[in-house]
């Protein structure tokens, strides 16, 4: 067995340390890539959930408004409620008549503007 010279020992230790350092760098690069992928997924999920939350808030507000209207309608005296129903039916009939009368013209105009 031949004794190693100090330069050979230094070179061997340097190679071992370089290999260890390279392994550590590769490990941390992999960890960074995994973390960034997870971060991107979580950002997308957060954006999707925020959009969904906003839509649900709008729906809740619309339902609250409808509930308030229904409560006002239910709490009306009978004669006022009867007049309101008649008014609604009349306005709806006028709206339907208007739609039936001018609907074909509006459809034609929409097609012309889409071209």
C-alpha positions in Angstrom: 0.0 0.0 0.0 1.3 3.3 -1.1 1.0 6.3 1.1 -1.0 9.2 -0.5 0.6 12.5 -1.0 -1.0 15.6 0.4 -1.9 16.9 -3.1 -3.6 13.6 -3.9 -5.6 13.8 -0.6 -6.6 17.4 -1.3 -7.7 16.5 -4.8 -9.7 13.5 -3.5 -11.4 15.6 -0.9 -12.1 18.4 -3.4 -13.7 15.9 -5.8 -15.9 14.5 -2.9 -16.9 18.0 -1.9 -17.6 19.0 -5.5 -19.8 15.9 -5.9 -21.6 16.7 -2.6 -22.1 20.3 -3.6 -23.4 19.4 -7.1 -25.9 16.9 -5.5 -27.0 19.6 -3.0 -27.5 22.1 -5.8 -29.5 19.6 -7.9 -31.7 18.8 -4.9 -32.4 22.5 -4.2 -33.1 23.2 -7.9 -35.7 20.3 -7.8 -37.2 21.7 -4.6 -37.4 25.2 -6.2 -39.1 23.8 -9.3 -41.6 21.8 -7.3 -42.4 24.8 -5.1 -42.9 27.1 -8.1 -45.2 24.5 -9.7 -47.2 24.2 -6.5 -47.3 28.0 -6.2 -48.6 28.4 -9.8 -51.4 25.8 -9.1 -52.4 27.5 -5.9 -52.5 30.9 -7.6 -54.7 29.5 -10.3 -56.9 27.9 -7.7 -57.1 31.1 -5.7 -58.1 33.1 -8.8 -60.8 30.5 -9.7 -62.1 30.5 -6.1 -62.2 34.3 -6.1 -64.2 34.3 -9.3 -66.6 31.7 -7.9 -66.9 33.7 -4.6 -67.7 36.9 -6.5 -70.4 35.1 -8.5 -71.9 33.6 -5.4 -71.9 37.0 -3.7 -73.8 38.5 -6.6 -76.3 35.6 -6.5 -76.8 36.2 -2.7 -77.4 39.9 -3.2 -79.9 39.2 -6.0 -81.7 36.7 -3.8 -81.7 39.1 -0.9 -83.3 41.7 -3.2 -85.9 39.2 -4.3 -86.7 38.3 -0.8 -87.1 41.9 0.2 -89.4 42.5 -2.8 -91.5 39.4 -2.0 -91.8 40.4 1.7 -92.9 43.9 0.6 -95.5 42.2 -1.8 -96.7 39.8 0.9 -97.0 42.6 3.5 -99.1 44.8 1.2 -102.7 45.2 2.0 -104.9 43.0 -0.1 -106.3 45.8 -2.3 -102.9 47.2 -3.0 -101.5 43.8 -3.9 -104.5 43.2 -6.2 -103.7 46.5 -8.0 -100.0 45.6 -8.2 -100.8 42.3 -9.8 -103.1 43.9 -12.3 -100.4 46.5 -13.2 -97.8 43.8 -13.6 -100.1 41.7 -15.9 -100.9 44.8 -18.0 -97.2 45.9 -18.3 -96.2 42.3 -19.2 -98.9 42.1 -21.9 -97.7 45.5 -23.3 -94.1 44.2 -23.3 -95.1 41.0 -25.1 -97.1 43.0 -27.7 -94.2 45.3 -28.3 -91.9 42.3 -28.6 -94.2 40.5 -31.1 -94.7 43.7 -33.1 -91.1 44.9 -33.4 -89.1 41.6 -32.7 -88.6 40.7 -36.4 -87.3 44.2 -37.2 -84.8 44.0 -34.3 -83.6 40.6 -35.4 -83.0 41.8 -38.9 -81.1 44.9 -37.7 -79.0 42.7 -35.4 -78.1 40.4 -38.3 -77.2 43.5 -40.4 -74.9 44.9 -37.7 -73.3 41.5 -37.1 -72.1 41.4 -40.7 
